Amino acid sequence: MSKAHGQLRQSQVITTYGPGALVDLPKHAAIMGGLDTWPSGLDEIIEPRLTRVLGNLTGVPSPRLYAPPPAPSEPWAPGRGIGAWRFPEWFVVQETGGGERERSRRLTHRKSLDRGRFEGLEVVPTRFVRACPRGHVDDLPWIRFVHGNDDSCRRQLWLDESGTTGDLTELSVRCECGKRRSLHEATEIDQNSLGTCRGARPWLGAHTEENCNQPSRLLIRTATNAYFPQVFSVLSLPDTGGSAESAVRDVWEILQAVDSPATLDAFMRIPNVSERLDGFGKDEILQAIGAVRGDAAGERNVKDVELDALLRAPEGYGDDVPIDPNFHARKLPDDAWKLSDLSDGVAAVVQLHRLREVVALIGFTRLEAATRDIHGEYDTDVERAEIALEPTWFPAVENRGEGVFVQLRASAVNEWQLRRAVQKREHDLADGFRTWAASRKVKHPFPGAAYVLLHTLAHLLIQSLAMRCGYPATSIRERIYVESDRYGLLLYTGTPDAEGTLGGLVQQGRFIEDHLADALRMAQLCSNDPICAQHAPGESLEQRWLHGAACHACALIAETSCEMRNDFLDRALVVPVLGVDDAAFFSPPP
């Protein structure tokens, strides 16, 4: 992107401004180009676990990961930019004159501007486009919208504004032939006023339409529902499977067909396979193939493997020299953090002095975000817009940082879930979830009371940690683990900088009991109580189906920090609140 309009950080290209995102510039509007417009020679990111998951999820065989092009080292130095296309192609002429409450402006297409019409007058891109949930986006059919099926009229169109709020009820499109239509009618999906989506994919270039039969919906370019990136992230873990398993994983796309010693002999004749497996015995290779095949078959999800690594962390204070620069974890001795009975439900605290997170973008949706399950994974049949005509690789960034992992005692959580008050609260939350899921394509089950407990506790701890660790709450992220009767939460921060972070967060692990007390004390009473505490998700007038006792004044945080977009939260499962004092996992702090 031109330096005259500013630059994007690499992480922004993976999230906010990825391929297909609508970008509003001071004098222009554009849509970020697909991967086919990216420059060559990008830096490759190696993360085999993420590569295997993305291959299974997207169907792309052996996808590679590449980092977005970096910004120039000097402001005046030329850089390798990412392509963008002008969009939308309809503009509004900034007319002079008009009253304070009534204003009329002409609508014109880009072709008219190219021919020199309206030269000398300022024009701005219209803020209205049409889209569908599959990610397609297109200009509004302005002529057809005003005239209906009889769209042979080509007289001048005007956008009339009768007020000062910009509300759709105050906007209407008028043709000089006399026909007029309120723009609010474009929101009526059942009337199909914008026509059927034609599958336009302008971020992939011209003539890239695909079949689509969904009704088009009105979309404001700058609205928050214009772009929902689908990202997938993993933590880099130490190789505990031995060097043979690591070698097999490197050539797994070839070796996955091996089912006997005889077929292994045949594959060993392939040059890159024999070179990678040189020095390993046949039995050792077959055993490694069996181990890798178990993981590849989907028996274990990403978070389950990460939880294993976290719980295997040796005891210590982290002052030893890290063997693996990407993962250095130490379990704190109990006497280093446990000072009272308040933390009886906590089993262990692990300090992650060094961690590496790799985040990849695989696609996006519009109008409605695709939901992930509690394991952080998308369904393989989720509809997403492609970010390349024929994707063979995905953009990714690697973040290095630190974190604190808190494990809850499994026996305490299991006993808590058997309490009648907890089961009743879980039933109420599940009712809200079913009402929410009924109007959406959601296949995931309700995550359960244990997940809601951990998720809410993570949000409360983030707010407490941000007061002391030196990082703002928006830079602390969460990963919730509910895997095979094992329960924990990881709060971490990271940066694309090669050196990582400064250690302010990891050191708070020693004071986790103080943070727990602050979090519970803060969660007991919300400034919106008793309305917040008595919120019933299944009977929500404001349609907050996925919240119990939770709102922006107590448990909700920045969505950049949350893995579930601020859903599945309830203070009542963490600590007693007004009206619900018998479903909490923790006792009130002294």
C-alpha positions in Angstrom: 0.0 0.0 0.0 1.2 3.5 -0.8 3.2 5.1 2.0 1.1 8.3 1.4 -1.9 6.4 2.9 0.0 4.8 5.8 1.2 1.3 6.3 -0.1 -1.9 7.9 1.6 -4.0 10.5 2.2 -7.6 9.6 -0.3 -8.8 12.2 -3.0 -6.6 10.8 -2.7 -8.3 7.5 -3.6 -11.6 9.2 -6.6 -10.2 11.1 -8.2 -6.8 10.4 -7.0 -6.1 6.9 -6.5 -9.5 5.3 -7.4 -10.4 1.7 -11.0 -9.4 1.0 -11.1 -6.8 3.7 -12.7 -3.4 2.9 -10.3 -0.5 3.6 -11.5 3.1 3.9 -8.7 5.6 3.0 -8.9 9.4 3.3 -9.8 9.9 -0.4 -10.2 6.4 -1.7 -11.7 3.0 -0.8 -10.2 -0.3 -1.7 -10.5 -4.0 -1.1 -7.4 -5.9 -0.1 -6.2 -8.2 -2.9 -5.9 -12.0 -2.6 -2.7 -14.0 -2.2 -2.2 -13.9 -6.0 -1.4 -10.2 -5.7 1.3 -10.7 -3.0 4.9 -10.4 -3.9 7.2 -13.4 -4.2 10.2 -14.2 -2.1 8.4 -14.0 1.3 9.8 -15.4 4.5 8.6 -18.9 5.2 7.4 -19.9 8.6 7.9 -23.5 9.7 5.4 -25.0 12.1 4.6 -28.6 11.1 1.7 -29.0 13.6 -0.2 -26.0 12.1 0.6 -27.1 8.6 -1.0 -30.5 9.2 -4.1 -29.0 10.8 -4.6 -26.5 8.0 -4.2 -29.3 5.4 -6.9 -31.3 7.0 -9.2 -28.3 7.5 -8.9 -26.7 4.1 -8.1 -29.7 1.9 -5.0 -28.0 0.6 -2.2 -30.7 0.4 0.9 -29.8 2.3 0.2 -26.0 2.6 3.1 -23.7 3.4 3.1 -20.7 5.6 4.6 -17.3 4.6 4.9 -14.1 6.5 3.4 -10.9 5.0 6.0 -8.6 3.5 7.7 -6.4 6.1 7.5 -2.6 6.2 10.6 -0.9 4.7 13.4 -0.3 7.2 13.4 3.4 6.3 10.4 5.6 5.5 11.8 6.6 2.1 12.9 3.1 1.1 10.8 1.2 -1.5 8.9 -1.8 -0.1 7.2 -4.9 -1.5 3.5 -4.1 -1.2 0.4 -6.1 -1.2 -2.1 -5.6 -4.0 -5.4 -3.8 -3.5 -8.3 -3.1 -5.9 -10.5 0.0 -6.1 -13.9 -0.8 -4.6 -16.7 0.1 -4.7 -17.1 1.5 -8.2 -20.0 3.8 -7.5 -19.4 7.3 -6.1 -21.3 10.2 -4.6 -20.6 13.6 -6.0 -20.0 16.1 -3.2 -22.5 18.8 -4.4 -22.3 22.4 -3.2 -25.2 24.1 -1.6 -28.3 22.5 -0.2 -30.1 23.0 3.1 -29.1 21.8 6.5 -31.7 19.1 6.6 -32.2 18.4 2.9 -29.4 17.5 0.5 -29.3 15.8 -2.9 -26.1 14.4 -4.4 -25.6 12.7 -7.7 -24.6 9.0 -8.0 -22.1 8.1 -10.7 -20.1 5.0 -11.8 -16.4 4.9 -12.1 -16.7 4.7 -15.9 -18.2 8.2 -15.9 -15.3 9.5 -13.9 -12.8 7.9 -16.3 -14.5 9.8 -19.2 -13.9 13.1 -17.4 -17.4 13.7 -16.2 -17.7 15.7 -12.9 -14.1 16.9 -13.4 -13.3 19.5 -10.8 -15.8 18.2 -8.3 -14.9 16.0 -5.4 -16.4 12.5 -5.3 -16.3 9.9 -2.5 -17.0 6.2 -2.7 -20.5 5.3 -1.6 -20.6 3.7 1.8 -23.2 1.1 0.7 -22.5 -2.3 -0.9 -24.2 -5.6 -1.0 -22.8 -8.9 0.4 -23.8 -12.5 1.3 -22.7 -14.7 4.2 -20.3 -16.6 1.9 -18.1 -13.6 1.7 -19.1 -12.3 -1.7 -19.3 -8.5 -2.0 -20.5 -6.3 -4.9 -21.8 -2.8 -5.7 -25.4 -2.1 -5.1 -27.5 -2.5 -8.3 -28.5 1.2 -8.0 -30.4 1.3 -11.4 -32.3 -1.9 -10.8 -33.0 -1.0 -7.2 -34.9 2.2 -8.3 -36.5 0.9 -11.4 -37.1 -2.7 -10.6 -36.9 -5.3 -13.4 -37.5 -2.5 -15.9 -34.0 -1.0 -15.6 -33.6 0.3 -19.2 -33.7 3.9 -17.9 -30.2 5.5 -17.8 -31.0 9.0 -16.6 -29.1 10.5 -13.7 -29.5 9.0 -10.2 -29.6 11.1 -7.1 -29.1 10.2 -3.4 -31.5 12.4 -1.4 -30.9 12.9 2.3 -33.8 14.4 4.4 -32.1 14.6 7.8 -28.8 14.9 9.5 -28.4 11.5 11.2 -27.5 9.4 8.1 -30.1 6.8 9.0 -31.4 4.7 6.2 -35.0 5.9 6.7 -33.7 9.4 5.8 -32.0 8.3 2.6 -33.7 7.6 -0.7 -32.5 7.0 -4.3 -34.2 9.1 -7.0 -34.0 9.0 -10.7 -34.7 12.0 -12.9 -37.4 10.0 -14.6 -39.4 10.4 -11.4 -39.0 7.0 -9.7 -37.8 7.0 -6.1 -37.1 4.3 -3.5 -36.2 4.5 0.2 -32.8 3.0 0.9 -34.3 1.4 4.0 -36.1 -1.1 1.7 -32.7 -2.5 0.8 -32.6 -4.1 4.3 -35.7 -6.3 3.6 -34.1 -9.6 2.8 -37.4 -11.4 2.3 -38.3 -9.0 -0.5 -35.0 -9.7 -2.3 -34.8 -6.0 -3.1 -31.1 -6.2 -4.0 -31.4 -9.3 -6.1 -29.6 -12.6 -5.8 -25.9 -12.6 -5.1 -23.9 -13.1 -8.3 -20.9 -14.5 -6.5 -18.6 -11.5 -7.0 -15.1 -11.8 -5.6 -13.4 -8.5 -6.4 -10.4 -9.2 -4.1 -9.4 -12.0 -6.5 -9.5 -9.7 -9.5 -11.9 -9.3 -12.5 -14.1 -12.2 -13.8 -13.7 -14.3 -10.7 -17.4 -14.8 -9.9 -18.7 -18.1 -8.6 -22.1 -19.6 -8.4 -24.2 -18.3 -5.5 -28.0 -18.4 -4.9 -28.2 -16.5 -1.7 -30.1 -13.2 -1.5 -27.9 -10.1 -1.3 -27.9 -8.1 1.9 -27.1 -4.4 2.4 -23.7 -3.8 4.0 -22.1 -0.7 5.1 -18.4 -0.8 4.2 -17.1 0.4 7.5 -19.4 -1.7 9.6 -17.9 -4.3 12.0 -19.7 -7.2 10.3 -18.0 -6.4 6.9 -15.1 -8.8 7.6 -14.6 -11.7 10.0 -11.2 -13.4 9.5 -10.9 -17.1 10.2 -7.5 -17.6 11.9 -6.0 -20.6 13.4 -3.2 -20.6 15.9 -1.0 -23.1 17.7 1.8 -22.9 20.3 5.2 -24.3 19.2 5.9 -27.3 21.4 9.2 -29.2 22.1 9.6 -32.3 20.0 8.9 -35.1 22.6 8.4 -37.8 20.0 12.0 -38.3 19.2 14.0 -37.5 16.1 12.5 -40.3 14.1 9.0 -39.0 14.6 10.1 -35.5 13.7 11.7 -36.8 10.5 8.6 -38.8 9.5 6.5 -35.7 10.0 8.6 -33.7 7.6 7.8 -36.1 4.8 4.4 -37.3 6.1 2.5 -36.4 2.9 4.5 -39.1 1.2 4.7 -41.7 4.0 1.0 -41.6 5.1 0.3 -44.4 2.5 2.8 -46.7 4.2 1.0 -49.8 5.7 3.6 -52.4 5.8 7.4 -52.9 5.8 7.3 -53.7 2.1 5.6 -50.4 1.1 8.1 -48.6 3.3 10.9 -50.1 1.3 9.3 -48.8 -1.9 8.9 -45.3 -0.5 12.5 -45.3 0.8 13.6 -45.2 -2.8 12.3 -41.7 -3.2 15.3 -39.3 -2.9 14.0 -36.8 -0.4 12.4 -39.5 1.8 15.6 -41.6 2.0 17.7 -38.5 2.6 15.4 -37.4 5.5 15.2 -40.9 7.1 18.8 -41.8 6.7 20.2 -43.2 9.9 17.0 -44.6 11.3 16.1 -48.3 11.5 13.1 -49.8 9.7 11.3 -50.7 13.0 12.0 -47.3 14.4 10.5 -45.6 11.3 7.4 -47.8 11.3 6.8 -47.1 15.0 7.1 -43.3 14.3 4.7 -43.7 11.3 2.2 -45.3 13.7 2.5 -42.5 16.2 2.1 -39.8 13.6 -0.8 -41.6 12.0 -2.6 -41.6 15.3 -2.3 -37.8 15.5 -3.2 -37.3 11.9 -6.4 -39.3 12.3 -7.8 -36.7 14.5 -7.5 -38.6 17.8 -6.0 -35.6 19.5 -6.8 -32.0 18.9 -4.4 -29.1 19.0 -5.2 -28.0 22.6 -5.0 -31.5 24.0 -1.4 -31.8 22.8 -0.6 -28.3 24.1 -2.0 -29.2 27.5 0.2 -32.3 27.7 3.3 -30.1 27.2 2.1 -27.6 29.8 1.4 -30.3 32.4 4.8 -31.9 31.8 6.7 -28.8 32.7 9.3 -29.6 35.4 9.3 -27.8 38.7 11.5 -24.8 39.0 11.7 -21.0 38.8 12.8 -20.6 35.2 16.2 -19.3 36.0 17.9 -22.1 34.0 19.1 -21.5 30.4 16.3 -22.6 28.1 17.1 -25.5 25.8 14.2 -24.7 23.4 13.9 -20.9 22.6 10.3 -21.5 21.5 9.0 -23.2 24.7 10.4 -22.8 28.2 8.0 -23.7 30.9 8.5 -24.3 34.6 5.9 -25.4 37.2 6.2 -23.2 40.3 6.5 -25.0 43.7 3.3 -24.7 45.6 4.9 -22.8 48.5 5.9 -20.1 46.0 2.3 -19.0 45.2 -0.1 -20.8 47.6 -0.7 -18.8 50.8 -4.3 -19.4 51.9 -7.3 -21.6 51.4 -8.7 -19.3 48.7 -6.8 -21.2 46.0 -7.7 -24.7 47.1 -9.3 -25.2 43.7 -6.1 -24.5 41.9 -3.8 -27.5 41.3 -0.8 -25.9 39.7 0.7 -22.7 38.3 3.1 -22.9 35.4 5.3 -20.0 34.2 5.9 -19.9 30.4 9.1 -17.9 30.3 9.3 -18.3 26.5 6.6 -19.3 24.0 6.1 -19.0 20.3 2.6 -18.7 18.7 2.0 -19.1 15.0 -1.2 -17.6 13.7 -2.4 -18.3 10.1 -5.3 -16.8 8.1 -7.3 -19.4 6.1 -10.3 -17.4 4.9 -13.1 -15.1 6.0 -16.8 -14.5 6.2 -19.1 -11.5 6.1 -22.2 -10.5 8.1 -21.7 -13.4 10.6 -18.6 -14.9 12.1 -17.9 -18.6 11.9 -17.8 -20.1 15.4 -15.1 -22.4 16.8 -15.6 -25.2 19.3 -14.0 -25.2 22.7 -10.9 -26.9 21.2 -10.3 -23.9 19.0 -11.1 -25.7 15.8 -13.5 -24.9 12.9 -15.7 -27.5 11.2 -14.2 -28.8 8.0 -17.4 -28.0 6.1 -17.6 -24.3 7.3 -18.3 -22.0 4.4 -15.6 -19.5 4.0 -14.4 -17.1 1.3 -11.1 -18.2 -0.3 -8.2 -15.8 -0.1 -6.6 -17.1 -3.4 -7.9 -18.5 -6.7 -6.1 -21.8 -6.0 -4.5 -21.6 -2.5 -1.3 -23.5 -2.0 -0.1 -21.5 1.0 -1.5 -19.3 3.8 -0.2 -16.0 5.3 1.0 -16.4 8.9 2.8 -14.5 11.6 4.8 -15.8 14.6 4.5 -14.1 18.0 7.0 -14.6 20.7 6.2 -13.9 24.3 5.4 -15.2 27.8 2.5 -16.5 29.8 1.0 -17.9 32.9 -0.9 -21.2 33.0 -3.3 -22.0 35.8 -4.6 -25.5 36.3 -7.7 -26.2 38.3 -8.0 -29.4 40.4 -10.0 -31.9 38.3 -11.6 -33.5 41.3 -12.8 -30.2 42.6 -14.3 -29.2 39.2 -16.0 -32.6 38.7 -17.5 -32.4 42.2 -18.7 -28.9 41.6 -20.4 -29.9 38.3 -22.5 -32.5 40.2 -24.1 -29.9 42.5 -27.8 -29.3 41.8 -27.5 -25.5 41.7 -24.6 -25.7 39.1 -26.6 -28.1 36.9 -29.6 -25.8 37.0 -27.4 -22.8 36.0 -25.9 -24.9 33.2 -29.4 -25.9 32.0 -30.4 -22.2 31.8 -27.2 -21.3 29.9 -27.8 -24.2 27.5 -31.3 -23.0 26.9 -29.9 -19.7 25.8 -27.4 -21.4 23.6 -30.0 -23.5 21.8 -32.1 -20.4 21.2 -29.1 -18.7 19.7 -28.0 -21.7 17.6 -31.5 -22.3 16.2 -31.1 -19.4 13.7 -27.5 -20.2 12.8 -25.5 -22.9 11.2 -23.9 -24.1 14.4 -23.0 -27.7 14.9 -21.0 -27.4 18.1 -22.7 -28.5 21.3 -23.0 -26.3 24.3 -19.4 -26.1 25.8 -20.6 -26.9 29.3 -20.3 -25.3 32.8 -16.6 -26.1 33.2 -15.7 -24.1 30.1 -17.9 -21.2 31.1 -16.2 -21.2 34.5 -12.7 -21.2 33.1 -13.6 -18.7 30.4 -15.1 -16.2 32.9 -12.2 -16.7 35.3 -9.7 -15.9 32.5 -11.5 -12.6 31.7 -11.5 -11.6 35.4 -7.8 -12.5 35.8 -6.8 -10.6 32.7 -8.3 -7.4 34.1 -6.4 -8.0 37.4 -3.1 -8.8 35.7 -3.2 -5.8 33.5 -3.1 -3.6 36.6 0.4 -4.8 37.6 2.1 -6.7 34.8 3.0 -3.7 32.6 0.9 -4.8 29.6 -2.6 -3.5 28.8 -5.5 -5.9 29.0 -5.9 -5.7 25.2 -2.4 -7.3 24.7 -3.1 -10.3 27.0 -4.8 -13.2 25.3 -6.4 -16.4 26.6 -6.4 -20.1 25.7 -8.9 -22.3 27.6 -8.3 -26.0 28.1 -11.1 -28.4 28.8 -9.6 -31.7 27.7 -10.3 -35.2 29.1 -11.1 -34.1 32.7 -8.2 -31.7 32.7 -9.0 -28.1 33.2 -6.7 -25.0 32.8 -6.3 -21.6 31.3 -3.3 -19.9 29.7 -3.0 -16.1 29.8 -0.2 -14.9 27.5 1.1 -12.0 25.5 3.3 -12.0 22.4 4.8 -9.7 19.8 6.1 -10.3 16.3 9.5 -8.9 17.5 12.1 -11.5 17.3 13.2 -11.0 20.9 9.8 -11.5 22.5 8.5 -9.7 25.6 10.1 -8.4 28.8 8.9 -10.8 31.5 6.4 -8.6 33.3 3.5 -11.1 32.8 5.3 -14.3 33.7 6.5 -13.0 37.0 2.9 -12.4 38.1 2.5 -16.2 38.4 4.1 -16.0 41.8 1.3 -13.6 42.9 -1.6 -15.6 41.3 -3.4 -15.9 44.6 -3.5 -12.1 45.0 -4.8 -11.7 41.5 -7.4 -14.4 42.2 -8.6 -12.5 45.3 -8.8 -9.3 43.3 -10.7 -11.0 40.5 -13.2 -12.7 42.8 -13.8 -9.5 44.8 -14.4 -7.5 41.5 -16.7 -10.2 40.2 -19.0 -10.3 43.2 -20.6 -7.0 42.5 -21.1 -5.3 39.1 -22.1 -1.7 38.6 -25.0 -2.9 36.6 -26.3 -5.2 39.4 -28.9 -6.4 40.1 -29.8 -6.3 36.3 -26.5 -8.0 35.3 -26.6 -10.7 38.1 -30.2 -11.6 37.4 -29.9 -11.8 33.6 -31.5 -15.0 32.3 -30.0 -16.0 28.9 -32.9 -18.1 27.8 -35.3 -15.2 28.3 -33.2 -12.4 27.0 -35.1 -9.4 25.8 -31.8 -7.9 24.4 -31.0 -11.3 22.9 -27.8 -11.9 24.9 -28.4 -15.6 24.6 -24.8 -16.7 25.5 -24.3 -14.6 28.7 -25.3 -15.3 32.3 -24.3 -12.7 34.8 -21.9 -10.9 32.5 -21.8 -7.5 30.8 -19.3 -4.8 29.6 -19.0 -3.5 33.2 -17.7 -6.7 34.7 -16.7 -9.7 32.6 -16.5 -8.7 28.9 -13.0 -7.7 27.6 -11.6 -6.7 24.2 -12.4 -9.3 21.5 -8.8 -9.3 20.5 -8.0 -11.0 23.8 -10.9 -13.5 23.8 -11.0 -16.8 21.9 -14.8 -16.9 21.9 -15.7 -13.3 20.9 -16.9 -12.6 24.5 -19.5 -15.4 24.5 -20.1 -18.1 27.2 -19.5 -15.9 30.3 -21.2 -16.1 33.7 -19.9 -14.6 37.0 -22.3 -16.8 39.0 -20.3 -19.9 38.2 -17.1 -18.3 39.5 -18.2 -16.5 42.7 -21.5 -15.8 44.5 -23.5 -12.9 43.0 -26.7 -11.2 43.8 -29.6 -13.7 43.6 -27.3 -16.6 42.7 -25.2 -17.6 45.7 -25.0 -21.4 45.4 -23.5 -22.1 42.0 -20.0 -20.7 42.4 -16.8 -22.7 42.2 -14.9 -20.3 44.5 -15.8 -19.0 47.9 -16.0 -15.2 48.4 -12.6 -13.7 49.2 -12.1 -12.4 52.8 
